[in-house]
Amino acid sequence: MDAKITLSFDAKVIERAKKYAESQNISLSRLMEMLLDKITSKQYASLEDFPIADWVSQLSEGAPEYHTKPRKRSKMKDEYRNRKK
């Protein structure tokens, strides 16, 4: 049975969380439900004991920046073929 709750967050955090939830094809409500369920279903002495996934940290601190070197198309084909073996 679903129940409603009202929470207050920083507007920037809400926007980032909405974007993340959308990218995962899940509602913000279900995302929060999953997180709260995970926190409360196990025995943690404090929040510091709770293993926070990288994506949760990214939500609170902003999106990570990934720096990659451009790859040549031929090298990408070779990598693909090698994975198939």
VEXZA-920527 format. One line per field, with one value per residue: residue number from 0; x, z, y of N, C-alpha, C, O, CB in turn. Coordinates in steps of 0.02 Angstrom, whole numbers, padded with zeros to 5 digits, always signed. Atoms other than C-alpha are relative to their C-alpha. Glycine has a CB too. Layout:
N
num <- (NUM,...)
nc1 <- (X,...)
nc3 <- (Z,...)
nc2 <- (Y,...)
cac1 <- (X,...)
cac3 <- (Z,...)
cac2 <- (Y,...)
cc1 <- (X,...)
cc3 <- (Z,...)
cc2 <- (Y,...)
oc1 <- (X,...)
oc3 <- (Z,...)
oc2 <- (Y,...)
cbc1 <- (X,...)
cbc3 <- (Z,...)
cbc2 <- (Y,...)
REM end
This chain:
85
num <- (0,1,2,3,4,5,6,7,8,9,10,11,12,13,14,15,16,17,18,19,20,21,22,23,24,25,26,27,28,29,30,31,32,33,34,35,36,37,38,39,40,41,42,43,44,45,46,47,48,49,50,51,52,53,54,55,56,57,58,59,60,61,62,63,64,65,66,67,68,69,70,71,72,73,74,75,76,77,78,79,80,81,82,83,84)
nc1 <- (+00042,-00039,+00019,-00034,-00044,-00027,-00070,-00031,-00070,-00027,+00028,-00050,-00002,+00062,-00007,-00048,+00031,+00052,-00035,-00028,+00055,+00025,-00049,+00005,+00070,+00034,+00025,-00038,+00030,-00025,-00072,-00005,+00024,-00054,-00054,+00022,+00007,-00067,-00028,+00036,+00008,-00060,-00020,-00057,-00005,+00006,-00003,-00070,-00008,+00038,-00042,+00033,-00025,-00029,+00050,+00032,-00048,+00004,+00061,-00008,-00056,+00000,-00019,-00072,-00026,-00041,-00046,-00025,-00036,+00037,-00026,+00009,+00053,-00029,-00017,+00063,+00022,-00043,+00020,+00064,-00012,-00037,+00047,+00044,-00037)
nc3 <- (+00000,+00004,-00044,+00022,-00048,+00025,-00019,+00027,+00020,+00039,+00068,+00046,-00013,+00029,+00073,+00018,-00016,+00052,+00062,-00009,-00001,+00068,+00040,-00020,+00014,-00064,-00028,-00057,-00059,-00005,-00016,-00071,-00035,+00002,-00045,-00069,-00016,-00008,-00063,-00060,-00003,-00029,-00064,+00002,-00062,+00017,+00072,+00022,+00014,+00060,+00061,+00051,+00068,+00034,+00032,-00051,-00011,+00058,-00006,-00051,+00014,+00070,+00048,+00009,+00066,+00025,+00051,+00038,+00061,+00059,+00028,+00072,+00017,+00013,-00064,-00032,+00034,-00025,-00070,+00003,+00024,-00051,-00054,+00025,+00000)
nc2 <- (-00059,-00062,-00055,-00062,-00033,-00063,-00011,-00061,+00007,-00055,+00003,+00028,+00072,+00028,+00001,+00052,+00065,+00012,+00019,+00067,+00047,+00004,+00037,+00070,+00020,+00012,-00063,-00025,+00033,+00069,-00005,-00014,+00060,+00050,-00021,+00005,+00070,+00027,-00026,+00024,+00073,+00031,-00028,-00045,-00038,-00070,-00011,+00010,+00072,+00018,-00003,-00042,+00013,-00058,-00042,-00041,-00055,-00043,-00040,-00052,-00043,-00019,+00052,+00008,-00016,+00054,-00022,+00058,-00016,+00023,+00062,+00008,+00047,+00066,+00030,+00019,+00061,+00054,+00014,+00034,+00068,+00037,+00016,+00053,+00064)
cac1 <- (+00000,+00071,+00068,+00113,+00250,+00312,+00500,+00605,+00769,+00882,+00809,+00972,+00975,+00795,+00833,+00985,+00887,+00743,+00864,+00948,+00783,+00724,+00885,+00853,+00670,+00607,+00505,+00586,+00464,+00520,+00703,+00680,+00580,+00721,+00851,+00749,+00709,+00892,+00942,+00808,+00810,+00984,+01063,+01177,+01239,+01248,+01240,+01430,+01414,+01296,+01388,+01340,+01355,+01453,+01296,+01222,+01379,+01367,+01189,+01239,+01400,+01358,+01389,+01562,+01670,+01743,+01896,+01933,+02051,+01970,+01987,+02009,+01865,+01979,+02039,+01860,+01818,+01967,+01915,+01739,+01800,+01919,+01777,+01675,+01811)
cac3 <- (+00000,-00050,+00071,+00034,+00120,+00102,+00104,+00077,-00019,-00100,-00272,-00361,-00279,-00332,-00513,-00519,-00437,-00562,-00708,-00636,-00603,-00779,-00854,-00759,-00815,-00636,-00545,-00414,-00287,-00326,-00321,-00148,-00094,-00150,-00057,+00102,+00094,+00074,+00221,+00339,+00293,+00361,+00528,+00515,+00673,+00585,+00413,+00405,+00406,+00258,+00096,-00020,-00204,-00318,-00406,-00242,-00210,-00387,-00356,-00202,-00272,-00457,-00612,-00636,-00782,-00886,-00991,-01126,-01270,-01442,-01519,-01701,-01783,-01839,-01661,-01598,-01728,-01671,-01488,-01533,-01631,-01491,-01364,-01472,-01463)
cac2 <- (+00000,+00168,+00315,+00496,+00594,+00772,+00803,+00958,+00957,+01085,+01127,+01083,+00911,+00880,+00925,+00812,+00670,+00691,+00683,+00530,+00442,+00482,+00414,+00252,+00244,+00254,+00384,+00493,+00419,+00241,+00293,+00366,+00213,+00099,+00201,+00211,+00026,-00016,+00094,+00030,-00155,-00188,-00157,-00007,+00076,+00244,+00322,+00314,+00123,+00123,+00080,+00222,+00181,+00296,+00356,+00418,+00520,+00586,+00642,+00738,+00809,+00830,+00729,+00656,+00709,+00571,+00606,+00480,+00478,+00470,+00298,+00257,+00165,+00023,-00004,-00008,-00142,-00246,-00230,-00285,-00436,-00487,-00483,-00602,-00737)
cc1 <- (+00044,-00029,+00039,+00040,+00025,+00070,+00024,+00073,+00021,-00024,+00048,+00005,-00061,+00006,+00048,-00031,-00054,+00032,+00028,-00056,-00027,+00048,-00001,-00070,-00037,-00024,+00044,-00027,+00027,+00074,+00009,-00023,+00054,+00056,-00019,-00009,+00068,+00031,-00032,-00006,+00060,+00018,+00064,+00000,-00008,+00003,+00070,+00014,-00033,+00043,-00036,+00032,+00025,-00053,-00037,+00045,-00002,-00062,+00010,+00055,+00002,+00026,+00076,+00020,+00046,+00043,+00028,+00037,-00041,+00033,-00014,-00052,+00028,+00018,-00063,-00027,+00040,-00019,-00065,+00010,+00035,-00046,-00045,+00033,-00007)
cc3 <- (+00000,+00049,-00023,+00057,-00032,+00028,-00030,-00015,-00035,-00072,-00050,+00008,-00031,-00076,-00023,+00011,-00052,-00065,+00005,-00004,-00071,-00044,+00016,-00011,+00064,+00025,+00059,+00065,+00010,+00016,+00075,+00042,+00002,+00048,+00073,+00021,+00013,+00068,+00061,+00004,+00030,+00065,-00006,+00063,-00013,-00076,-00028,-00016,-00065,-00062,-00055,-00067,-00031,-00028,+00051,+00016,-00058,+00002,+00048,-00017,-00072,-00044,-00008,-00071,-00021,-00057,-00035,-00061,-00059,-00028,-00075,-00013,-00011,+00065,+00037,-00030,+00026,+00071,+00001,-00022,+00053,+00059,-00020,+00006,+00066)
cc2 <- (+00062,+00052,+00061,+00030,+00064,+00009,+00065,-00012,+00064,-00009,-00031,-00076,-00033,-00005,-00054,-00069,-00017,-00022,-00070,-00052,-00010,-00041,-00075,-00028,-00020,+00068,+00021,-00032,-00070,-00001,+00011,-00060,-00054,+00017,-00008,-00073,-00032,+00022,-00033,-00076,-00036,+00035,+00041,+00042,+00075,+00007,-00009,-00073,-00021,+00008,+00039,-00013,+00065,+00046,+00043,+00060,+00049,+00044,+00058,+00050,+00026,-00056,-00004,+00020,-00057,+00027,-00062,+00024,-00024,-00062,-00002,-00053,-00071,-00035,-00022,-00065,-00060,-00020,-00039,-00073,-00042,-00020,-00059,-00069,-00036)
oc1 <- (+00089,-00089,+00095,+00023,+00034,+00081,-00002,+00110,-00021,-00023,+00028,+00013,-00055,-00012,+00034,-00022,-00060,+00009,+00024,-00049,-00041,+00026,+00020,-00085,-00071,+00007,+00077,+00012,+00045,+00098,+00050,+00007,+00065,+00080,+00019,+00007,+00075,+00062,+00002,-00025,+00055,-00007,+00119,-00051,-00035,+00016,+00079,+00058,-00017,+00071,-00081,+00093,+00006,-00046,-00060,+00021,+00002,-00059,-00012,+00053,+00044,+00057,+00110,-00021,+00092,+00018,+00062,+00025,-00070,+00094,-00065,-00057,-00003,+00010,-00062,-00053,+00013,-00022,-00073,-00018,+00019,-00036,-00067,-00002,+00021)
oc3 <- (+00042,+00060,-00049,+00116,-00093,+00089,-00081,+00028,-00055,-00098,-00095,-00042,-00061,-00104,-00071,-00029,-00072,-00097,-00042,-00039,-00092,-00085,-00025,+00009,+00067,+00011,+00089,+00110,+00065,+00052,+00107,+00094,+00054,+00084,+00114,+00078,+00060,+00102,+00109,+00057,+00045,+00080,-00007,+00082,+00029,-00112,-00086,-00057,-00093,-00075,-00088,-00075,-00010,-00025,+00033,+00023,-00048,-00017,+00035,+00004,-00089,-00021,-00007,-00117,+00015,-00103,-00004,-00087,-00057,-00031,-00098,+00025,+00010,+00071,+00070,+00006,+00040,+00087,+00041,+00008,+00061,+00089,+00024,+00009,+00075)
oc2 <- (+00069,+00055,+00054,+00022,+00067,+00007,+00087,-00037,+00104,-00065,-00067,-00112,-00087,-00056,-00090,-00115,-00074,-00069,-00109,-00102,-00066,-00081,-00116,-00085,-00071,+00119,-00021,-00048,-00089,-00044,-00022,-00075,-00085,-00026,-00033,-00091,-00071,-00018,-00051,-00102,-00096,+00089,+00013,+00071,+00111,-00041,-00026,-00088,-00073,+00061,+00013,-00009,+00120,+00107,+00098,+00116,+00109,+00103,+00114,+00107,+00068,-00103,+00047,+00020,-00076,+00059,-00103,+00079,-00078,-00067,+00024,-00102,-00120,-00096,-00074,-00108,-00113,-00079,-00086,-00119,-00101,-00072,-00097,-00119,-00090)
cbc1 <- (-00048,+00000,+00014,-00052,+00060,-00046,+00045,-00009,+00009,+00078,-00020,+00068,+00004,-00060,+00024,+00065,-00031,-00042,+00056,+00038,-00057,-00009,+00070,+00019,-00001,+00048,-00075,-00004,-00076,-00014,+00033,-00041,-00064,+00027,+00020,-00066,-00036,+00045,-00009,-00069,-00013,+00060,+00009,-00001,+00068,+00057,-00025,+00048,-00027,-00064,+00019,+00005,-00056,+00046,-00050,-00014,+00071,+00001,-00059,+00015,+00064,+00042,-00033,+00022,+00038,-00043,+00057,-00058,+00071,-00003,-00030,+00066,-00036,+00062,+00040,-00052,+00007,+00073,-00007,-00047,+00043,+00059,-00042,-00020,+00073)
cbc3 <- (+00061,-00072,+00075,-00026,+00021,+00019,-00022,+00048,-00047,+00004,-00023,+00012,+00076,+00019,-00025,+00041,+00070,-00012,-00015,+00067,+00046,-00030,+00012,+00073,-00049,+00052,+00021,+00004,-00006,-00065,-00041,+00019,-00034,-00071,-00015,+00010,-00058,-00058,+00004,+00001,-00070,-00050,+00052,-00064,+00034,+00033,-00017,+00054,+00058,-00006,-00024,+00020,-00043,-00055,-00038,+00065,+00010,-00064,+00022,+00066,+00014,-00010,-00068,+00014,-00001,-00024,+00029,-00020,+00000,-00053,+00035,-00035,-00063,-00045,+00043,-00007,-00076,-00002,+00040,-00049,-00065,+00026,+00018,-00072,-00015)
cbc2 <- (+00000,+00028,-00016,+00051,-00047,+00059,-00060,+00060,-00061,+00002,+00070,+00032,-00014,+00043,+00069,+00006,+00002,+00064,+00050,-00006,+00024,+00070,+00028,-00007,-00059,-00036,-00006,+00077,-00002,-00039,+00057,+00062,-00027,-00007,+00072,+00038,-00037,+00022,+00077,+00029,-00027,+00003,-00056,+00046,-00013,+00043,+00070,+00025,-00040,+00044,-00071,+00075,-00030,-00022,-00042,-00041,-00027,-00042,-00043,-00032,-00036,+00063,+00014,-00072,+00068,-00060,+00045,-00047,-00033,+00056,-00061,-00017,+00024,+00006,+00050,+00056,+00006,+00022,+00065,+00036,+00003,+00043,+00060,+00013,+00011)
REM end
